[in-house]
Amino acid sequence: MRKYSILISILTLIFGFTFYSDTVSITIYDTNYIIAAEVICFAIWLIFMIVFQLINLKRYFSRNEA
């Protein structure tokens, strides 16, 4: 499992540098938001890591319930 999270971190880092200085424009209710692409890559990585850690934490607690 540890190799999987390291692989995802490396891929996200590569994508973050690939899209460096690119912008993403999002329109919500007639308001334009301009967000850096590397911020979006980091946000996706952060969400994935939180979910991954929650799954590992659930497994840890369910293993020690007995």
C-alpha positions as CSV (number, residue, x, y, z in Angstrom):
1,M,0.0,0.0,0.0
2,R,2.8,2.4,0.8
3,K,4.2,2.0,-2.8
4,Y,0.8,3.0,-4.2
5,S,0.6,6.2,-2.2
6,I,4.2,7.1,-3.1
7,L,3.4,6.5,-6.8
8,I,0.4,8.7,-6.7
9,S,2.4,11.4,-5.0
10,I,5.1,11.3,-7.6
11,L,2.6,11.4,-10.5
12,T,0.8,14.4,-8.9
13,L,4.1,16.2,-8.5
14,I,5.0,15.5,-12.2
15,F,1.6,16.8,-13.3
16,G,2.0,19.8,-11.0
17,F,5.2,20.8,-12.7
18,T,3.8,20.0,-16.1
19,F,0.9,22.4,-15.7
20,Y,3.0,25.1,-13.9
21,S,1.9,28.6,-14.9
22,D,-1.2,27.3,-16.7
23,T,-4.5,28.6,-15.5
24,V,-8.0,27.1,-15.3
25,S,-10.9,29.4,-15.6
26,I,-14.2,28.4,-13.9
27,T,-17.4,30.3,-14.1
28,I,-20.0,29.9,-11.3
29,Y,-23.1,32.2,-11.3
30,D,-21.6,34.7,-13.7
31,T,-18.4,35.0,-11.6
32,N,-15.1,34.0,-13.2
33,Y,-12.5,32.3,-11.1
34,I,-9.0,31.9,-12.4
35,I,-7.1,29.2,-10.6
36,A,-3.5,28.0,-11.1
37,A,-3.4,24.4,-12.5
38,E,-0.8,23.3,-10.0
39,V,-3.2,24.3,-7.2
40,I,-5.9,22.0,-8.7
41,C,-3.3,19.2,-8.9
42,F,-2.4,19.7,-5.3
43,A,-6.1,19.8,-4.2
44,I,-6.8,16.5,-6.1
45,W,-3.7,14.9,-4.4
46,L,-4.8,16.2,-1.0
47,I,-8.3,14.8,-1.3
48,F,-7.0,11.5,-2.5
49,M,-4.5,11.3,0.4
50,I,-7.2,12.1,3.0
51,V,-9.5,9.4,1.6
52,F,-6.5,7.0,1.5
53,Q,-5.6,7.7,5.1
54,L,-9.2,7.4,6.2
55,I,-9.4,4.0,4.6
56,N,-6.2,2.9,6.3
57,L,-7.4,4.3,9.7
58,K,-10.7,2.4,9.3
59,R,-8.7,-0.9,8.6
60,Y,-6.5,-0.2,11.6
61,F,-9.4,0.3,14.0
62,S,-11.5,-2.6,12.7
63,R,-8.5,-4.9,13.1
64,N,-8.1,-4.1,16.8
65,E,-11.7,-4.2,17.8
66,A,-11.6,-7.7,19.2
